[in-house]
Amino acid sequence: MSDLLRPIEIARPASLEFGAGLVGRVGAWAKERGVTRTLVITGRSGARRVDLLALPGQVEVWNQAQPEPDIPDLDAALRVAARVQPQLVVGFGGGSAMDLAKLVAVLPGSGQTLHEVVGPEKVNGRKVLLAQVPTTSGTGSEAGTRALVTDPATQNKLAVQSRHMMADLAVVDPDLTISVPSAVTAFTGVDALAHCAEASPRRRRIR
Ligand SMILES: NC(=O)c1ccc[n+]([C@@H]2O[C@H](COP(=O)([O-])OP(=O)(O)OC[C@H]3O[C@@H](n4cnc5c(N)ncnc54)[C@H](O)[C@@H]3O)[C@@H](O)[C@H]2O)c1
């Protein structure tokens, strides 16, 4: 069978906006939906410019997202979510912040633990809105269904994949990436190249 005859499914966020200066669209979108309580998952650099999101109502910022997040990082973010009870979770940063935001959007109140949702399509559902705003340019996490968290006991990355972790809104504003350190730009560029190779119908030859 040729590749053209093999069925494929393309899943994308309900709305994906791309353009310089669009970051404030997140706030307008949240306002249209009556959101009054938001939790932003970000790192230190993102926390300094959360105002750019123009979010309405009460905004709690968890600014501890660090590269290659691990289970204690996730647990800390989940504790904040349990206290804030957000209507909207926003991932604002690189893949590390966005992956944590996905899990913070689906785990609280679900009765499911991280270990119970590792693997494909084990998440029961999602009760809150999820928006993703990348500040790096390589992972594509804002438009995907996967989240990766490291288990410090084994150093393995636990991969959760669920359609419930697909964002309702992704806003890709290239202006946000200007401040990215050059080393991170290089790493994320290789990440983007690897995604292209993985998606190529010629991937078997590349290997
Ligand atoms: N979900 C997916 O499909 C997917 C795909 C690939 C990678 N990942 C995950 O993504 C993570 C890597 O993400 P990444 O490469 O985007 O890097 P990152 O999120 O780890 O960020 C790298 C560093 O850059 C900083 N940073 C981010 N944006 C910045 C900005 N605009 N200005 C200044 N500093 C900034 C961060 O604070 C951090 O210190 C890994 O945990 C990886 O497992 C997920």
The ligand as a Tripos MOL2 file, in Angstrom:
@<TRIPOS>MOLECULE
LIG
   44    48     1     0     0
SMALL
NO_CHARGES

@<TRIPOS>ATOM
      1 N1          5.2940   17.9020   24.2680 N.am      1 LIG1
      2 C1          6.0640   17.7330   23.2210 C.2       1 LIG1
      3 O1          5.5950   17.3580   22.1450 O.2       1 LIG1
      4 C2          7.5400   18.0090   23.3400 C.ar      1 LIG1
      5 C3          8.3600   17.9490   22.1980 C.ar      1 LIG1
      6 C4          9.7090   18.2110   22.3540 C.ar      1 LIG1
      7 C5         10.2370   18.5350   23.6190 C.ar      1 LIG1
      8 N2          9.4150   18.5710   24.7050 N.ar      1 LIG1
      9 C6          9.9150   18.9280   26.0320 C.3       1 LIG1
     10 O2         10.1610   20.3290   26.0210 O.3       1 LIG1
     11 C7         11.2270   20.6250   26.9210 C.3       1 LIG1
     12 C8         12.2490   21.4800   26.2050 C.3       1 LIG1
     13 O3         11.5940   22.6510   25.7930 O.3       1 LIG1
     14 P1         12.3740   23.8640   25.1130 P.3       1 LIG1
     15 O4         13.4390   23.3340   24.2350 O.co2     1 LIG1
     16 O5         11.3580   24.7640   24.5320 O.co2     1 LIG1
     17 O6         13.1330   24.5710   26.3180 O.3       1 LIG1
     18 P2         12.6840   24.8670   27.8180 P.3       1 LIG1
     19 O7         11.2410   25.0650   27.9410 O.co2     1 LIG1
     20 O8         13.2980   23.8120   28.6890 O.co2     1 LIG1
     21 O9         13.4150   26.2510   28.0570 O.3       1 LIG1
     22 C9         14.8380   26.3010   28.0230 C.3       1 LIG1
     23 C10        15.3080   27.5290   28.8110 C.3       1 LIG1
     24 O10        14.9930   28.7080   28.0750 O.3       1 LIG1
     25 C11        14.3010   29.6260   28.9040 C.3       1 LIG1
     26 N3         13.4180   30.3980   28.0230 N.ar      1 LIG1
     27 C12        12.3110   29.9640   27.3770 C.ar      1 LIG1
     28 N4         11.8170   30.9440   26.5990 N.ar      1 LIG1
     29 C13        12.6190   32.0260   26.7810 C.ar      1 LIG1
     30 C14        12.6270   33.3430   26.2460 C.ar      1 LIG1
     31 N5         11.7190   33.7350   25.3320 N.pl3     1 LIG1
     32 N6         13.5930   34.1940   26.6370 N.ar      1 LIG1
     33 C15        14.5440   33.7850   27.5290 C.ar      1 LIG1
     34 N7         14.6100   32.5570   28.0630 N.ar      1 LIG1
     35 C16        13.6530   31.6800   27.6950 C.ar      1 LIG1
     36 C17        13.5840   28.7500   29.9150 C.3       1 LIG1
     37 O11        13.2830   29.4620   31.1010 O.3       1 LIG1
     38 C18        14.6310   27.6770   30.1640 C.3       1 LIG1
     39 O12        15.5800   28.0800   31.1010 O.3       1 LIG1
     40 C19        11.7720   19.2990   27.4190 C.3       1 LIG1
     41 O13        11.2670   19.0450   28.7170 O.3       1 LIG1
     42 C20        11.2220   18.2890   26.4290 C.3       1 LIG1
     43 O14        11.0090   17.0140   27.0060 O.3       1 LIG1
     44 C21         8.0920   18.3440   24.5850 C.ar      1 LIG1
@<TRIPOS>BOND
     1     1     2 1
     2     2     3 2
     3     2     4 1
     4     4     5 ar
     5     4    44 ar
     6     5     6 ar
     7     6     7 ar
     8     7     8 ar
     9     8     9 1
    10     8    44 ar
    11     9    10 1
    12     9    42 1
    13    10    11 1
    14    11    12 1
    15    11    40 1
    16    12    13 1
    17    13    14 1
    18    14    15 2
    19    14    16 1
    20    14    17 1
    21    17    18 1
    22    18    19 2
    23    18    20 1
    24    18    21 1
    25    21    22 1
    26    22    23 1
    27    23    24 1
    28    23    38 1
    29    24    25 1
    30    25    26 1
    31    25    36 1
    32    26    27 ar
    33    26    35 ar
    34    27    28 ar
    35    28    29 ar
    36    29    30 ar
    37    29    35 ar
    38    30    31 1
    39    30    32 ar
    40    32    33 ar
    41    33    34 ar
    42    34    35 ar
    43    36    37 1
    44    36    38 1
    45    38    39 1
    46    40    41 1
    47    40    42 1
    48    42    43 1
@<TRIPOS>SUBSTRUCTURE
     1 LIG1         1 GROUP 0 **** ****
